[in-house]
Amino acid sequence: MGSFNQQYDRYYKNLRSSPNFNNRQRRSNDFNTYNVNYFVKRIIRDLIGVSVLLIFILTCKTIITPETQTVYNYSKKVVSTNFDYKAAADEIKKINFSAIRIKTADFLEKIKTDSSLE
């Protein structure tokens, strides 16, 4: 049993000294840096998007034409509309997926038989 422990020790020492091991560590560090950069870029992108939308909406409010009033009223309606997620979840639970699966299979079989006749 003692010789196996020495073999394992040598094996793991060779793994640590191999260039692939160092590349894996470097890749994991790059991944962490990538995550931070990704989130910073995403926050900046989202802030720019919100700023552009805010400027657009304020412009529609200040410039009074029928088109800008329509856009402003629609955006106000979209922002003020509430969505009931529980009701949507209940509707999704009521869907009979097995019936949909059967109809889909029948439809696909019909397509296969129609295309094989040509």
TORDREN-406388 format. One record per residue (C-alpha): residue in three letters; x, y, z negated. Coordinates in nm, 4 decimals. Each point is the difference from the previous one (the first is absolute). Layout:
(pt Ala,(X,Y,Z))
...
END
This chain:
(pt Met,(0.0000,0.0000,0.0000))
(pt Gly,(0.2840,0.2401,-0.0738))
(pt Ser,(0.1303,-0.0122,0.3571))
(pt Phe,(-0.3393,0.1073,0.1315))
(pt Asn,(0.0106,0.3165,-0.2107))
(pt Gln,(0.3405,0.0880,0.1444))
(pt Gln,(-0.1290,-0.0595,0.3520))
(pt Tyr,(-0.2989,0.2256,-0.0646))
(pt Asp,(0.2279,0.2697,-0.1408))
(pt Arg,(0.2226,-0.0129,0.3092))
(pt Tyr,(-0.3020,0.0030,0.2294))
(pt Tyr,(-0.1519,0.3100,-0.1611))
(pt Lys,(0.3362,0.1790,-0.0127))
(pt Asn,(0.0375,-0.0624,0.3736))
(pt Leu,(-0.3495,0.1341,0.0608))
(pt Arg,(0.0751,0.3199,-0.1896))
(pt Ser,(0.3234,0.0580,0.1854))
(pt Ser,(-0.1524,-0.0682,0.3405))
(pt Pro,(-0.0699,0.2984,0.2272))
(pt Asn,(-0.3661,-0.1037,0.0317))
(pt Phe,(-0.0513,0.0448,-0.3739))
(pt Asn,(0.1401,0.3521,0.0139))
(pt Asn,(-0.2181,0.0780,0.3026))
(pt Arg,(-0.3068,-0.1212,-0.1888))
(pt Gln,(0.0798,0.2324,-0.2900))
(pt Arg,(0.0565,0.2879,0.2406))
(pt Arg,(-0.3285,-0.0751,0.1761))
(pt Ser,(-0.1919,-0.0012,-0.3292))
(pt Asn,(0.1539,0.3370,-0.0912))
(pt Asp,(-0.0902,0.1326,0.3455))
(pt Phe,(-0.3521,-0.1297,-0.0503))
(pt Asn,(-0.0372,0.1922,-0.3269))
(pt Thr,(0.1362,0.3135,0.1663))
(pt Tyr,(-0.2343,-0.0605,0.2910))
(pt Asn,(-0.2994,-0.0194,-0.2356))
(pt Val,(0.0868,0.3324,-0.1617))
(pt Asn,(0.0572,0.1658,0.3377))
(pt Tyr,(-0.3217,-0.1485,0.1340))
(pt Phe,(-0.2077,0.1353,-0.2862))
(pt Val,(0.1600,0.3451,0.0197))
(pt Lys,(-0.0616,0.0148,0.3747))
(pt Arg,(-0.3560,-0.1218,-0.0473))
(pt Ile,(-0.0776,0.2604,-0.2650))
(pt Ile,(0.1427,0.2729,0.2230))
(pt Arg,(-0.2013,-0.1283,0.2968))
(pt Asp,(-0.3197,-0.0138,-0.2054))
(pt Leu,(0.0530,0.3517,-0.1355))
(pt Ile,(0.0566,0.1329,0.3514))
(pt Gly,(-0.3168,-0.1755,0.1189))
(pt Val,(-0.2071,0.1435,-0.2853))
(pt Ser,(0.1431,0.3464,0.0666))
(pt Val,(-0.0884,-0.0198,0.3704))
(pt Leu,(-0.3548,-0.1129,-0.0814))
(pt Leu,(-0.0396,0.2753,-0.2603))
(pt Ile,(0.1159,0.2659,0.2467))
(pt Phe,(-0.2350,-0.1423,0.2645))
(pt Ile,(-0.3008,0.0042,-0.2337))
(pt Leu,(0.0767,0.3501,-0.1295))
(pt Thr,(0.0347,0.1197,0.3580))
(pt Cys,(-0.3383,-0.1524,0.0855))
(pt Lys,(-0.1513,0.1768,-0.3004))
(pt Thr,(0.1440,0.3414,0.0810))
(pt Ile,(-0.0572,-0.0026,0.3776))
(pt Ile,(-0.3736,-0.0049,0.0420))
(pt Thr,(-0.1144,-0.1651,0.3215))
(pt Pro,(-0.2579,-0.2756,0.0454))
(pt Glu,(0.2750,-0.2587,0.0605))
(pt Thr,(0.2049,0.0936,-0.3059))
(pt Gln,(-0.3134,0.0089,-0.2152))
(pt Thr,(-0.0889,-0.3499,0.1206))
(pt Val,(0.3490,-0.1280,-0.0834))
(pt Tyr,(-0.0029,0.1714,-0.3392))
(pt Asn,(-0.3462,-0.1320,-0.0910))
(pt Tyr,(0.0921,-0.3526,0.1122))
(pt Ser,(0.3239,0.0018,-0.2017))
(pt Lys,(-0.1884,0.1295,-0.3043))
(pt Lys,(-0.2552,-0.2782,0.0426))
(pt Val,(0.2723,-0.2653,0.0296))
(pt Val,(0.1758,0.1202,-0.3136))
(pt Ser,(-0.3185,0.0243,-0.2057))
(pt Thr,(-0.1473,-0.3367,0.1068))
(pt Asn,(0.0309,-0.2752,-0.2586))
(pt Phe,(0.0459,-0.3607,0.0977))
(pt Asp,(-0.1394,-0.2750,-0.2187))
(pt Tyr,(0.2652,-0.2715,0.0037))
(pt Lys,(-0.1981,-0.2328,-0.2230))
(pt Ala,(-0.2917,-0.0045,0.2433))
(pt Ala,(0.2380,-0.0658,0.2889))
(pt Ala,(0.1639,-0.2830,-0.1948))
(pt Asp,(-0.3430,-0.1492,-0.0725))
(pt Glu,(-0.0913,0.0152,0.3695))
(pt Ile,(0.3246,-0.1755,0.0916))
(pt Lys,(-0.0722,-0.2719,-0.2559))
(pt Lys,(-0.3399,-0.0591,0.1611))
(pt Ile,(0.1533,-0.0760,0.3409))
(pt Asn,(-0.0376,-0.3646,0.0985))
(pt Phe,(0.3459,-0.0744,0.1380))
(pt Ser,(-0.0786,-0.3619,0.0816))
(pt Ala,(-0.2796,0.1093,0.2366))
(pt Ile,(0.2361,0.2479,0.1639))
(pt Arg,(0.2619,-0.2742,0.0354))
(pt Ile,(-0.2531,-0.2327,0.1657))
(pt Lys,(-0.1202,0.2710,0.2400))
(pt Thr,(0.3583,0.0872,0.0883))
(pt Ala,(0.0891,-0.3635,0.0644))
(pt Asp,(-0.3087,-0.0435,0.2201))
(pt Phe,(0.0840,0.3171,0.1918))
(pt Leu,(0.3595,-0.1136,0.0559))
(pt Glu,(-0.1149,-0.3426,0.1156))
(pt Lys,(-0.2393,0.1641,0.2436))
(pt Ile,(0.2821,0.2126,0.1390))
(pt Lys,(0.2237,-0.3066,0.0331))
(pt Thr,(-0.2642,-0.1982,0.1866))
(pt Asp,(-0.0877,0.2944,0.2283))
(pt Ser,(0.3647,0.0615,0.0864))
(pt Ser,(0.0650,-0.3691,0.0642))
(pt Leu,(-0.2800,-0.0087,0.2616))
(pt Glu,(0.1739,0.2582,0.2189))
END
